[in-house]
Structures are given as structure tokens and as C-alpha cells.
Amino acid sequence: MYERLRKKVPGLPEDFSPHMLRRTNKDRMGDAAEEIGLSPATEQSVVNQQSGWTPTSETSLKYQRRRLRRKGNQIAMAMQDKATGGRANG
């Protein structure tokens, strides 16, 4: 079905698939949880419940790798800006 959608709908990415949608959903759920101030433990419980996983499952971390990488990059850039006074090296 997704192969048909990719052929018929211009602009859909080549990796458009159920798995890609699950990862994107988990990223967005994590961002929304952070936005409303949920603790990481509560966020994980909510994502687990919404995904039909056991309450103690750590599967959500696997699905949020992109989000966690993005957050790590943001932290690294903030640390760099603090260390350099916001001046780029060069």
C-alpha cells in the first residue's frame, strides 16, 4: 500500500512507511510531552500506554533516536555558544 502511495502522491519521501510514521509519531509525542512539562518517566509511561507497550517497556527510546540525537545536538551547540561567546570559530 505504501509503495502505491509513494508512486501516486508526488513529494512523499522514498522511506515513507509505517515504520517511518511510528518513529515520527514517537518524536512528536516526546516533543509534546516536553512542551507540557512531563517528566521523562511520565513521558515514557504515556508513550508506552499510547503505543500498547508494557508500562516498563524501553522501546520508546529506540523509536526516539532521531529526537534524542537532535536534542543532543542542541545541547552541544548551546555549550559551544557559551564557550565561545556565540562567536563561530574561524
PyMOL Python script that loads the backbone (N, CA, C, O; Angstrom):
from pymol import cmd

cmd.read_pdbstr("""\
ATOM      1  N   MET A   1       0.824  -1.192   0.000  1.00  0.00           N
ATOM      2  CA  MET A   1       0.000   0.000   0.000  1.00  0.00           C
ATOM      3  C   MET A   1       0.874   1.265   0.000  1.00  0.00           C
ATOM      4  O   MET A   1       0.609   2.211  -0.741  1.00  0.00           O
ATOM      5  N   TYR A   2       1.907   1.266   0.832  1.00  0.00           N
ATOM      6  CA  TYR A   2       2.771   2.447   0.907  1.00  0.00           C
ATOM      7  C   TYR A   2       3.561   2.641  -0.389  1.00  0.00           C
ATOM      8  O   TYR A   2       3.834   3.771  -0.794  1.00  0.00           O
ATOM      9  N   GLU A   3       3.916   1.557  -1.020  1.00  0.00           N
ATOM     10  CA  GLU A   3       4.602   1.663  -2.309  1.00  0.00           C
ATOM     11  C   GLU A   3       3.680   2.340  -3.325  1.00  0.00           C
ATOM     12  O   GLU A   3       4.122   3.187  -4.101  1.00  0.00           O
ATOM     13  N   ARG A   4       2.407   1.966  -3.319  1.00  0.00           N
ATOM     14  CA  ARG A   4       1.435   2.599  -4.216  1.00  0.00           C
ATOM     15  C   ARG A   4       1.293   4.079  -3.901  1.00  0.00           C
ATOM     16  O   ARG A   4       1.265   4.913  -4.806  1.00  0.00           O
ATOM     17  N   LEU A   5       1.203   4.405  -2.614  1.00  0.00           N
ATOM     18  CA  LEU A   5       1.083   5.809  -2.230  1.00  0.00           C
ATOM     19  C   LEU A   5       2.282   6.617  -2.712  1.00  0.00           C
ATOM     20  O   LEU A   5       2.124   7.716  -3.245  1.00  0.00           O
ATOM     21  N   ARG A   6       3.479   6.070  -2.523  1.00  0.00           N
ATOM     22  CA  ARG A   6       4.690   6.786  -2.961  1.00  0.00           C
ATOM     23  C   ARG A   6       4.680   7.029  -4.468  1.00  0.00           C
ATOM     24  O   ARG A   6       5.165   8.058  -4.937  1.00  0.00           O
ATOM     25  N   LYS A   7       4.123   6.073  -5.233  1.00  0.00           N
ATOM     26  CA  LYS A   7       4.068   6.232  -6.690  1.00  0.00           C
ATOM     27  C   LYS A   7       3.009   7.244  -7.109  1.00  0.00           C
ATOM     28  O   LYS A   7       3.193   7.964  -8.090  1.00  0.00           O
ATOM     29  N   LYS A   8       1.903   7.303  -6.374  1.00  0.00           N
ATOM     30  CA  LYS A   8       0.782   8.137  -6.791  1.00  0.00           C
ATOM     31  C   LYS A   8       0.777   9.543  -6.199  1.00  0.00           C
ATOM     32  O   LYS A   8       0.154  10.450  -6.751  1.00  0.00           O
ATOM     33  N   VAL A   9       1.471   9.724  -5.077  1.00  0.00           N
ATOM     34  CA  VAL A   9       1.450  11.038  -4.415  1.00  0.00           C
ATOM     35  C   VAL A   9       2.812  11.694  -4.556  1.00  0.00           C
ATOM     36  O   VAL A   9       3.782  11.257  -3.936  1.00  0.00           O
ATOM     37  N   PRO A  10       2.891  12.740  -5.368  1.00  0.00           N
ATOM     38  CA  PRO A  10       4.174  13.426  -5.551  1.00  0.00           C
ATOM     39  C   PRO A  10       4.666  14.017  -4.228  1.00  0.00           C
ATOM     40  O   PRO A  10       3.888  14.544  -3.432  1.00  0.00           O
ATOM     41  N   GLY A  11       5.960  13.915  -4.023  1.00  0.00           N
ATOM     42  CA  GLY A  11       6.563  14.532  -2.848  1.00  0.00           C
ATOM     43  C   GLY A  11       6.696  13.640  -1.626  1.00  0.00           C
ATOM     44  O   GLY A  11       7.370  14.012  -0.665  1.00  0.00           O
ATOM     45  N   LEU A  12       6.061  12.459  -1.640  1.00  0.00           N
ATOM     46  CA  LEU A  12       6.241  11.567  -0.497  1.00  0.00           C
ATOM     47  C   LEU A  12       7.670  11.035  -0.503  1.00  0.00           C
ATOM     48  O   LEU A  12       8.181  10.639  -1.551  1.00  0.00           O
ATOM     49  N   PRO A  13       8.311  11.025   0.651  1.00  0.00           N
ATOM     50  CA  PRO A  13       9.692  10.534   0.682  1.00  0.00           C
ATOM     51  C   PRO A  13       9.769   9.041   0.362  1.00  0.00           C
ATOM     52  O   PRO A  13       8.812   8.299   0.578  1.00  0.00           O
ATOM     53  N   GLU A  14      10.911   8.619  -0.151  1.00  0.00           N
ATOM     54  CA  GLU A  14      11.102   7.217  -0.507  1.00  0.00           C
ATOM     55  C   GLU A  14      11.000   6.302   0.701  1.00  0.00           C
ATOM     56  O   GLU A  14      10.638   5.133   0.568  1.00  0.00           O
ATOM     57  N   ASP A  15      11.317   6.827   1.879  1.00  0.00           N
ATOM     58  CA  ASP A  15      11.249   5.991   3.078  1.00  0.00           C
ATOM     59  C   ASP A  15       9.895   6.087   3.793  1.00  0.00           C
ATOM     60  O   ASP A  15       9.767   5.647   4.936  1.00  0.00           O
ATOM     61  N   PHE A  16       8.885   6.661   3.124  1.00  0.00           N
ATOM     62  CA  PHE A  16       7.545   6.753   3.694  1.00  0.00           C
ATOM     63  C   PHE A  16       7.004   5.351   3.901  1.00  0.00           C
ATOM     64  O   PHE A  16       6.769   4.609   2.947  1.00  0.00           O
ATOM     65  N   SER A  17       6.811   5.001   5.164  1.00  0.00           N
ATOM     66  CA  SER A  17       6.391   3.636   5.504  1.00  0.00           C
ATOM     67  C   SER A  17       5.762   3.649   6.895  1.00  0.00           C
ATOM     68  O   SER A  17       5.861   4.647   7.608  1.00  0.00           O
ATOM     69  N   PRO A  18       5.120   2.554   7.284  1.00  0.00           N
ATOM     70  CA  PRO A  18       4.567   2.503   8.638  1.00  0.00           C
ATOM     71  C   PRO A  18       5.646   2.719   9.705  1.00  0.00           C
ATOM     72  O   PRO A  18       5.401   3.382  10.714  1.00  0.00           O
ATOM     73  N   HIS A  19       6.822   2.166   9.481  1.00  0.00           N
ATOM     74  CA  HIS A  19       7.893   2.309  10.461  1.00  0.00           C
ATOM     75  C   HIS A  19       8.325   3.771  10.577  1.00  0.00           C
ATOM     76  O   HIS A  19       8.552   4.267  11.681  1.00  0.00           O
ATOM     77  N   MET A  20       8.439   4.454   9.453  1.00  0.00           N
ATOM     78  CA  MET A  20       8.801   5.870   9.470  1.00  0.00           C
ATOM     79  C   MET A  20       7.734   6.681  10.214  1.00  0.00           C
ATOM     80  O   MET A  20       8.053   7.594  10.976  1.00  0.00           O
ATOM     81  N   LEU A  21       6.475   6.338   9.982  1.00  0.00           N
ATOM     82  CA  LEU A  21       5.391   7.051  10.655  1.00  0.00           C
ATOM     83  C   LEU A  21       5.414   6.799  12.159  1.00  0.00           C
ATOM     84  O   LEU A  21       5.143   7.712  12.939  1.00  0.00           O
ATOM     85  N   ARG A  22       5.732   5.575  12.577  1.00  0.00           N
ATOM     86  CA  ARG A  22       5.832   5.274  14.011  1.00  0.00           C
ATOM     87  C   ARG A  22       6.943   6.103  14.641  1.00  0.00           C
ATOM     88  O   ARG A  22       6.762   6.675  15.716  1.00  0.00           O
ATOM     89  N   ARG A  23       8.089   6.170  13.976  1.00  0.00           N
ATOM     90  CA  ARG A  23       9.213   6.953  14.519  1.00  0.00           C
ATOM     91  C   ARG A  23       8.837   8.438  14.618  1.00  0.00           C
ATOM     92  O   ARG A  23       9.114   9.085  15.628  1.00  0.00           O
ATOM     93  N   THR A  24       8.219   8.962  13.586  1.00  0.00           N
ATOM     94  CA  THR A  24       7.813  10.371  13.581  1.00  0.00           C
ATOM     95  C   THR A  24       6.795  10.631  14.683  1.00  0.00           C
ATOM     96  O   THR A  24       6.862  11.650  15.370  1.00  0.00           O
ATOM     97  N   ASN A  25       5.847   9.700  14.851  1.00  0.00           N
ATOM     98  CA  ASN A  25       4.846   9.843  15.908  1.00  0.00           C
ATOM     99  C   ASN A  25       5.502   9.877  17.279  1.00  0.00           C
ATOM    100  O   ASN A  25       5.134  10.700  18.117  1.00  0.00           O
ATOM    101  N   LYS A  26       6.456   9.008  17.518  1.00  0.00           N
ATOM    102  CA  LYS A  26       7.124   8.973  18.830  1.00  0.00           C
ATOM    103  C   LYS A  26       7.947  10.245  19.052  1.00  0.00           C
ATOM    104  O   LYS A  26       8.002  10.753  20.172  1.00  0.00           O
ATOM    105  N   ASP A  27       8.583  10.761  18.006  1.00  0.00           N
ATOM    106  CA  ASP A  27       9.308  12.035  18.114  1.00  0.00           C
ATOM    107  C   ASP A  27       8.346  13.148  18.507  1.00  0.00           C
ATOM    108  O   ASP A  27       8.636  13.938  19.406  1.00  0.00           O
ATOM    109  N   ARG A  28       7.217  13.207  17.840  1.00  0.00           N
ATOM    110  CA  ARG A  28       6.243  14.269  18.109  1.00  0.00           C
ATOM    111  C   ARG A  28       5.623  14.124  19.493  1.00  0.00           C
ATOM    112  O   ARG A  28       5.382  15.120  20.176  1.00  0.00           O
ATOM    113  N   MET A  29       5.366  12.887  19.908  1.00  0.00           N
ATOM    114  CA  MET A  29       4.835  12.674  21.256  1.00  0.00           C
ATOM    115  C   MET A  29       5.853  13.145  22.303  1.00  0.00           C
ATOM    116  O   MET A  29       5.483  13.774  23.295  1.00  0.00           O
ATOM    117  N   GLY A  30       7.126  12.840  22.078  1.00  0.00           N
ATOM    118  CA  GLY A  30       8.170  13.280  23.006  1.00  0.00           C
ATOM    119  C   GLY A  30       8.269  14.792  23.068  1.00  0.00           C
ATOM    120  O   GLY A  30       8.396  15.365  24.150  1.00  0.00           O
ATOM    121  N   ASP A  31       8.211  15.442  21.912  1.00  0.00           N
ATOM    122  CA  ASP A  31       8.259  16.906  21.879  1.00  0.00           C
ATOM    123  C   ASP A  31       7.058  17.506  22.616  1.00  0.00           C
ATOM    124  O   ASP A  31       7.203  18.466  23.371  1.00  0.00           O
ATOM    125  N   ALA A  32       5.869  16.932  22.390  1.00  0.00           N
ATOM    126  CA  ALA A  32       4.659  17.434  23.041  1.00  0.00           C
ATOM    127  C   ALA A  32       4.724  17.223  24.552  1.00  0.00           C
ATOM    128  O   ALA A  32       4.312  18.093  25.320  1.00  0.00           O
ATOM    129  N   ALA A  33       5.236  16.078  24.976  1.00  0.00           N
ATOM    130  CA  ALA A  33       5.363  15.800  26.409  1.00  0.00           C
ATOM    131  C   ALA A  33       6.314  16.798  27.063  1.00  0.00           C
ATOM    132  O   ALA A  33       6.049  17.302  28.154  1.00  0.00           O
ATOM    133  N   GLU A  34       7.409  17.073  26.389  1.00  0.00           N
ATOM    134  CA  GLU A  34       8.371  18.042  26.901  1.00  0.00           C
ATOM    135  C   GLU A  34       7.746  19.432  26.966  1.00  0.00           C
ATOM    136  O   GLU A  34       7.952  20.173  27.927  1.00  0.00           O
ATOM    137  N   GLU A  35       6.988  19.772  25.939  1.00  0.00           N
ATOM    138  CA  GLU A  35       6.349  21.088  25.858  1.00  0.00           C
ATOM    139  C   GLU A  35       5.393  21.328  27.022  1.00  0.00           C
ATOM    140  O   GLU A  35       5.306  22.446  27.530  1.00  0.00           O
ATOM    141  N   ILE A  36       4.673  20.286  27.451  1.00  0.00           N
ATOM    142  CA  ILE A  36       3.727  20.473  28.552  1.00  0.00           C
ATOM    143  C   ILE A  36       4.357  20.163  29.907  1.00  0.00           C
ATOM    144  O   ILE A  36       3.684  20.212  30.937  1.00  0.00           O
ATOM    145  N   GLY A  37       5.652  19.842  29.902  1.00  0.00           N
ATOM    146  CA  GLY A  37       6.380  19.706  31.149  1.00  0.00           C
ATOM    147  C   GLY A  37       6.315  18.347  31.832  1.00  0.00           C
ATOM    148  O   GLY A  37       6.530  18.254  33.041  1.00  0.00           O
ATOM    149  N   LEU A  38       6.022  17.293  31.078  1.00  0.00           N
ATOM    150  CA  LEU A  38       6.028  15.971  31.691  1.00  0.00           C
ATOM    151  C   LEU A  38       7.448  15.550  32.032  1.00  0.00           C
ATOM    152  O   LEU A  38       8.389  15.869  31.306  1.00  0.00           O
ATOM    153  N   SER A  39       7.598  14.844  33.121  1.00  0.00           N
ATOM    154  CA  SER A  39       8.914  14.308  33.472  1.00  0.00           C
ATOM    155  C   SER A  39       9.253  13.205  32.470  1.00  0.00           C
ATOM    156  O   SER A  39       8.353  12.634  31.855  1.00  0.00           O
ATOM    157  N   PRO A  40      10.538  12.901  32.301  1.00  0.00           N
ATOM    158  CA  PRO A  40      10.908  11.812  31.386  1.00  0.00           C
ATOM    159  C   PRO A  40      10.237  10.477  31.727  1.00  0.00           C
ATOM    160  O   PRO A  40       9.854   9.727  30.829  1.00  0.00           O
ATOM    161  N   ALA A  41      10.094  10.183  33.020  1.00  0.00           N
ATOM    162  CA  ALA A  41       9.456   8.922  33.417  1.00  0.00           C
ATOM    163  C   ALA A  41       7.976   8.907  33.029  1.00  0.00           C
ATOM    164  O   ALA A  41       7.469   7.897  32.541  1.00  0.00           O
ATOM    165  N   THR A  42       7.289  10.022  33.247  1.00  0.00           N
ATOM    166  CA  THR A  42       5.876  10.106  32.884  1.00  0.00           C
ATOM    167  C   THR A  42       5.717  10.064  31.370  1.00  0.00           C
ATOM    168  O   THR A  42       4.810   9.417  30.848  1.00  0.00           O
ATOM    169  N   GLU A  43       6.606  10.759  30.674  1.00  0.00           N
ATOM    170  CA  GLU A  43       6.578  10.725  29.209  1.00  0.00           C
ATOM    171  C   GLU A  43       6.691   9.291  28.712  1.00  0.00           C
ATOM    172  O   GLU A  43       5.923   8.867  27.848  1.00  0.00           O
ATOM    173  N   GLN A  44       7.644   8.549  29.256  1.00  0.00           N
ATOM    174  CA  GLN A  44       7.831   7.165  28.817  1.00  0.00           C
ATOM    175  C   GLN A  44       6.586   6.332  29.122  1.00  0.00           C
ATOM    176  O   GLN A  44       6.185   5.507  28.300  1.00  0.00           O
ATOM    177  N   SER A  45       5.976   6.529  30.271  1.00  0.00           N
ATOM    178  CA  SER A  45       4.759   5.792  30.617  1.00  0.00           C
ATOM    179  C   SER A  45       3.618   6.114  29.658  1.00  0.00           C
ATOM    180  O   SER A  45       2.887   5.224  29.225  1.00  0.00           O
ATOM    181  N   VAL A  46       3.476   7.396  29.333  1.00  0.00           N
ATOM    182  CA  VAL A  46       2.406   7.820  28.428  1.00  0.00           C
ATOM    183  C   VAL A  46       2.625   7.249  27.027  1.00  0.00           C
ATOM    184  O   VAL A  46       1.695   6.730  26.410  1.00  0.00           O
ATOM    185  N   VAL A  47       3.853   7.346  26.530  1.00  0.00           N
ATOM    186  CA  VAL A  47       4.161   6.802  25.205  1.00  0.00           C
ATOM    187  C   VAL A  47       3.919   5.297  25.195  1.00  0.00           C
ATOM    188  O   VAL A  47       3.361   4.764  24.236  1.00  0.00           O
ATOM    189  N   ASN A  48       4.333   4.616  26.249  1.00  0.00           N
ATOM    190  CA  ASN A  48       4.105   3.168  26.333  1.00  0.00           C
ATOM    191  C   ASN A  48       2.619   2.848  26.292  1.00  0.00           C
ATOM    192  O   ASN A  48       2.193   1.939  25.579  1.00  0.00           O
ATOM    193  N   GLN A  49       1.838   3.588  27.051  1.00  0.00           N
ATOM    194  CA  GLN A  49       0.392   3.338  27.087  1.00  0.00           C
ATOM    195  C   GLN A  49      -0.232   3.591  25.723  1.00  0.00           C
ATOM    196  O   GLN A  49      -1.025   2.781  25.242  1.00  0.00           O
ATOM    197  N   GLN A  50       0.120   4.706  25.101  1.00  0.00           N
ATOM    198  CA  GLN A  50      -0.447   5.063  23.807  1.00  0.00           C
ATOM    199  C   GLN A  50      -0.028   4.097  22.704  1.00  0.00           C
ATOM    200  O   GLN A  50      -0.733   3.939  21.706  1.00  0.00           O
ATOM    201  N   SER A  51       1.118   3.456  22.888  1.00  0.00           N
ATOM    202  CA  SER A  51       1.640   2.546  21.869  1.00  0.00           C
ATOM    203  C   SER A  51       1.236   1.097  22.103  1.00  0.00           C
ATOM    204  O   SER A  51       1.499   0.228  21.272  1.00  0.00           O
ATOM    205  N   GLY A  52       0.597   0.843  23.238  1.00  0.00           N
ATOM    206  CA  GLY A  52       0.192  -0.520  23.548  1.00  0.00           C
ATOM    207  C   GLY A  52       1.325  -1.378  24.078  1.00  0.00           C
ATOM    208  O   GLY A  52       1.264  -2.606  24.012  1.00  0.00           O
ATOM    209  N   TRP A  53       2.367  -0.733  24.607  1.00  0.00           N
ATOM    210  CA  TRP A  53       3.506  -1.457  25.153  1.00  0.00           C
ATOM    211  C   TRP A  53       3.323  -1.616  26.659  1.00  0.00           C
ATOM    212  O   TRP A  53       2.489  -0.941  27.263  1.00  0.00           O
ATOM    213  N   THR A  54       4.103  -2.508  27.262  1.00  0.00           N
ATOM    214  CA  THR A  54       4.020  -2.701  28.704  1.00  0.00           C
ATOM    215  C   THR A  54       4.477  -1.418  29.409  1.00  0.00           C
ATOM    216  O   THR A  54       5.267  -0.656  28.852  1.00  0.00           O
ATOM    217  N   PRO A  55       3.989  -1.178  30.617  1.00  0.00           N
ATOM    218  CA  PRO A  55       4.334   0.063  31.314  1.00  0.00           C
ATOM    219  C   PRO A  55       5.831   0.291  31.507  1.00  0.00           C
ATOM    220  O   PRO A  55       6.273   1.439  31.565  1.00  0.00           O
ATOM    221  N   THR A  56       6.607  -0.764  31.606  1.00  0.00           N
ATOM    222  CA  THR A  56       8.043  -0.610  31.859  1.00  0.00           C
ATOM    223  C   THR A  56       8.892  -0.771  30.596  1.00  0.00           C
ATOM    224  O   THR A  56      10.119  -0.816  30.678  1.00  0.00           O
ATOM    225  N   SER A  57       8.249  -0.858  29.436  1.00  0.00           N
ATOM    226  CA  SER A  57       8.981  -1.044  28.187  1.00  0.00           C
ATOM    227  C   SER A  57       9.914   0.130  27.922  1.00  0.00           C
ATOM    228  O   SER A  57       9.579   1.278  28.217  1.00  0.00           O
ATOM    229  N   GLU A  58      11.086  -0.163  27.363  1.00  0.00           N
ATOM    230  CA  GLU A  58      12.029   0.884  26.964  1.00  0.00           C
ATOM    231  C   GLU A  58      12.076   1.039  25.446  1.00  0.00           C
ATOM    232  O   GLU A  58      12.988   1.666  24.906  1.00  0.00           O
ATOM    233  N   THR A  59      11.097   0.469  24.769  1.00  0.00           N
ATOM    234  CA  THR A  59      11.025   0.530  23.310  1.00  0.00           C
ATOM    235  C   THR A  59      10.929   1.960  22.811  1.00  0.00           C
ATOM    236  O   THR A  59      11.438   2.279  21.737  1.00  0.00           O
ATOM    237  N   SER A  60      10.281   2.824  23.580  1.00  0.00           N
ATOM    238  CA  SER A  60      10.114   4.214  23.135  1.00  0.00           C
ATOM    239  C   SER A  60      11.463   4.883  22.884  1.00  0.00           C
ATOM    240  O   SER A  60      11.577   5.736  22.003  1.00  0.00           O
ATOM    241  N   LEU A  61      12.479   4.506  23.648  1.00  0.00           N
ATOM    242  CA  LEU A  61      13.805   5.097  23.444  1.00  0.00           C
ATOM    243  C   LEU A  61      14.364   4.738  22.075  1.00  0.00           C
ATOM    244  O   LEU A  61      15.033   5.555  21.442  1.00  0.00           O
ATOM    245  N   LYS A  62      14.094   3.526  21.616  1.00  0.00           N
ATOM    246  CA  LYS A  62      14.553   3.115  20.288  1.00  0.00           C
ATOM    247  C   LYS A  62      13.863   3.925  19.194  1.00  0.00           C
ATOM    248  O   LYS A  62      14.467   4.263  18.176  1.00  0.00           O
ATOM    249  N   TYR A  63      12.591   4.226  19.423  1.00  0.00           N
ATOM    250  CA  TYR A  63      11.829   4.968  18.422  1.00  0.00           C
ATOM    251  C   TYR A  63      12.122   6.459  18.459  1.00  0.00           C
ATOM    252  O   TYR A  63      11.752   7.174  17.528  1.00  0.00           O
ATOM    253  N   GLN A  64      12.768   6.941  19.493  1.00  0.00           N
ATOM    254  CA  GLN A  64      13.032   8.376  19.597  1.00  0.00           C
ATOM    255  C   GLN A  64      14.494   8.726  19.354  1.00  0.00           C
ATOM    256  O   GLN A  64      14.939   9.809  19.733  1.00  0.00           O
ATOM    257  N   ARG A  65      15.237   7.835  18.735  1.00  0.00           N
ATOM    258  CA  ARG A  65      16.661   8.114  18.496  1.00  0.00           C
ATOM    259  C   ARG A  65      16.882   9.430  17.762  1.00  0.00           C
ATOM    260  O   ARG A  65      17.779  10.194  18.119  1.00  0.00           O
ATOM    261  N   ARG A  66      16.066   9.705  16.733  1.00  0.00           N
ATOM    262  CA  ARG A  66      16.243  10.954  15.980  1.00  0.00           C
ATOM    263  C   ARG A  66      16.055  12.155  16.892  1.00  0.00           C
ATOM    264  O   ARG A  66      16.833  13.108  16.857  1.00  0.00           O
ATOM    265  N   ARG A  67      14.999  12.095  17.717  1.00  0.00           N
ATOM    266  CA  ARG A  67      14.705  13.200  18.634  1.00  0.00           C
ATOM    267  C   ARG A  67      15.827  13.368  19.640  1.00  0.00           C
ATOM    268  O   ARG A  67      16.249  14.490  19.918  1.00  0.00           O
ATOM    269  N   LEU A  68      16.310  12.273  20.186  1.00  0.00           N
ATOM    270  CA  LEU A  68      17.383  12.351  21.173  1.00  0.00           C
ATOM    271  C   LEU A  68      18.668  12.868  20.542  1.00  0.00           C
ATOM    272  O   LEU A  68      19.411  13.618  21.175  1.00  0.00           O
ATOM    273  N   ARG A  69      18.939  12.472  19.292  1.00  0.00           N
ATOM    274  CA  ARG A  69      20.109  12.983  18.587  1.00  0.00           C
ATOM    275  C   ARG A  69      19.972  14.490  18.369  1.00  0.00           C
ATOM    276  O   ARG A  69      20.929  15.239  18.563  1.00  0.00           O
ATOM    277  N   ARG A  70      18.789  14.928  17.970  1.00  0.00           N
ATOM    278  CA  ARG A  70      18.538  16.361  17.760  1.00  0.00           C
ATOM    279  C   ARG A  70      18.733  17.133  19.063  1.00  0.00           C
ATOM    280  O   ARG A  70      19.352  18.197  19.071  1.00  0.00           O
ATOM    281  N   LYS A  71      18.205  16.597  20.160  1.00  0.00           N
ATOM    282  CA  LYS A  71      18.357  17.260  21.461  1.00  0.00           C
ATOM    283  C   LYS A  71      19.829  17.328  21.860  1.00  0.00           C
ATOM    284  O   LYS A  71      20.295  18.348  22.368  1.00  0.00           O
ATOM    285  N   GLY A  72      20.554  16.241  21.629  1.00  0.00           N
ATOM    286  CA  GLY A  72      21.983  16.228  21.925  1.00  0.00           C
ATOM    287  C   GLY A  72      22.725  17.281  21.128  1.00  0.00           C
ATOM    288  O   GLY A  72      23.601  17.964  21.656  1.00  0.00           O
ATOM    289  N   ASN A  73      22.374  17.413  19.852  1.00  0.00           N
ATOM    290  CA  ASN A  73      22.997  18.436  19.000  1.00  0.00           C
ATOM    291  C   ASN A  73      22.687  19.848  19.518  1.00  0.00           C
ATOM    292  O   ASN A  73      23.554  20.722  19.509  1.00  0.00           O
ATOM    293  N   GLN A  74      21.449  20.061  19.968  1.00  0.00           N
ATOM    294  CA  GLN A  74      21.074  21.371  20.504  1.00  0.00           C
ATOM    295  C   GLN A  74      21.885  21.699  21.754  1.00  0.00           C
ATOM    296  O   GLN A  74      22.336  22.830  21.936  1.00  0.00           O
ATOM    297  N   ILE A  75      22.064  20.694  22.612  1.00  0.00           N
ATOM    298  CA  ILE A  75      22.846  20.900  23.833  1.00  0.00           C
ATOM    299  C   ILE A  75      24.297  21.212  23.480  1.00  0.00           C
ATOM    300  O   ILE A  75      24.897  22.122  24.051  1.00  0.00           O
ATOM    301  N   ALA A  76      24.860  20.455  22.538  1.00  0.00           N
ATOM    302  CA  ALA A  76      26.249  20.684  22.128  1.00  0.00           C
ATOM    303  C   ALA A  76      26.424  22.087  21.563  1.00  0.00           C
ATOM    304  O   ALA A  76      27.423  22.746  21.850  1.00  0.00           O
ATOM    305  N   MET A  77      25.476  22.548  20.770  1.00  0.00           N
ATOM    306  CA  MET A  77      25.571  23.894  20.191  1.00  0.00           C
ATOM    307  C   MET A  77      25.456  24.957  21.286  1.00  0.00           C
ATOM    308  O   MET A  77      26.160  25.966  21.239  1.00  0.00           O
ATOM    309  N   ALA A  78      24.583  24.746  22.262  1.00  0.00           N
ATOM    310  CA  ALA A  78      24.442  25.701  23.358  1.00  0.00           C
ATOM    311  C   ALA A  78      25.735  25.770  24.163  1.00  0.00           C
ATOM    312  O   ALA A  78      26.163  26.849  24.575  1.00  0.00           O
ATOM    313  N   MET A  79      26.355  24.611  24.385  1.00  0.00           N
ATOM    314  CA  MET A  79      27.634  24.582  25.114  1.00  0.00           C
ATOM    315  C   MET A  79      28.719  25.288  24.322  1.00  0.00           C
ATOM    316  O   MET A  79      29.540  26.008  24.890  1.00  0.00           O
ATOM    317  N   GLN A  80      28.724  25.085  23.008  1.00  0.00           N
ATOM    318  CA  GLN A  80      29.713  25.744  22.150  1.00  0.00           C
ATOM    319  C   GLN A  80      29.517  27.250  22.182  1.00  0.00           C
ATOM    320  O   GLN A  80      30.480  28.008  22.298  1.00  0.00           O
ATOM    321  N   ASP A  81      28.252  27.683  22.076  1.00  0.00           N
ATOM    322  CA  ASP A  81      27.970  29.118  22.111  1.00  0.00           C
ATOM    323  C   ASP A  81      28.401  29.732  23.439  1.00  0.00           C
ATOM    324  O   ASP A  81      28.923  30.846  23.473  1.00  0.00           O
ATOM    325  N   LYS A  82      28.182  29.007  24.523  1.00  0.00           N
ATOM    326  CA  LYS A  82      28.572  29.501  25.845  1.00  0.00           C
ATOM    327  C   LYS A  82      30.081  29.620  25.932  1.00  0.00           C
ATOM    328  O   LYS A  82      30.600  30.600  26.466  1.00  0.00           O
ATOM    329  N   ALA A  83      30.793  28.618  25.408  1.00  0.00           N
ATOM    330  CA  ALA A  83      32.252  28.609  25.467  1.00  0.00           C
ATOM    331  C   ALA A  83      32.885  29.664  24.587  1.00  0.00           C
ATOM    332  O   ALA A  83      33.952  30.184  24.913  1.00  0.00           O
ATOM    333  N   THR A  84      32.240  29.991  23.473  1.00  0.00           N
ATOM    334  CA  THR A  84      32.835  30.930  22.514  1.00  0.00           C
ATOM    335  C   THR A  84      32.172  32.301  22.554  1.00  0.00           C
ATOM    336  O   THR A  84      32.528  33.185  21.775  1.00  0.00           O
ATOM    337  N   GLY A  85      31.223  32.481  23.444  1.00  0.00           N
ATOM    338  CA  GLY A  85      30.515  33.755  23.483  1.00  0.00           C
ATOM    339  C   GLY A  85      29.661  33.967  22.252  1.00  0.00           C
ATOM    340  O   GLY A  85      29.352  35.103  21.892  1.00  0.00           O
ATOM    341  N   GLY A  86      29.276  32.870  21.600  1.00  0.00           N
ATOM    342  CA  GLY A  86      28.443  32.953  20.404  1.00  0.00           C
ATOM    343  C   GLY A  86      29.205  33.238  19.123  1.00  0.00           C
ATOM    344  O   GLY A  86      28.611  33.401  18.058  1.00  0.00           O
ATOM    345  N   ARG A  87      30.535  33.295  19.236  1.00  0.00           N
ATOM    346  CA  ARG A  87      31.350  33.571  18.045  1.00  0.00           C
ATOM    347  C   ARG A  87      31.726  32.244  17.385  1.00  0.00           C
ATOM    348  O   ARG A  87      32.176  31.316  18.058  1.00  0.00           O
ATOM    349  N   ALA A  88      31.544  32.162  16.106  1.00  0.00           N
ATOM    350  CA  ALA A  88      31.960  30.971  15.359  1.00  0.00           C
ATOM    351  C   ALA A  88      33.470  30.942  15.246  1.00  0.00           C
ATOM    352  O   ALA A  88      34.114  31.984  15.134  1.00  0.00           O
ATOM    353  N   ASN A  89      34.026  29.751  15.274  1.00  0.00           N
ATOM    354  CA  ASN A  89      35.473  29.623  15.073  1.00  0.00           C
ATOM    355  C   ASN A  89      35.820  29.937  13.627  1.00  0.00           C
ATOM    356  O   ASN A  89      35.034  29.664  12.720  1.00  0.00           O
ATOM    357  N   GLY A  90      36.947  30.488  13.423  1.00  0.00           N
ATOM    358  CA  GLY A  90      37.360  30.706  12.054  1.00  0.00           C
ATOM    359  C   GLY A  90      38.145  31.886  11.841  1.00  0.00           C
ATOM    360  O   GLY A  90      38.548  32.164  10.711  1.00  0.00           O
TER     361      GLY A  90
END
""", "prot")
cmd.dss("prot")
cmd.show_as("cartoon", "prot")
cmd.util.cbc("prot")
cmd.orient("prot")
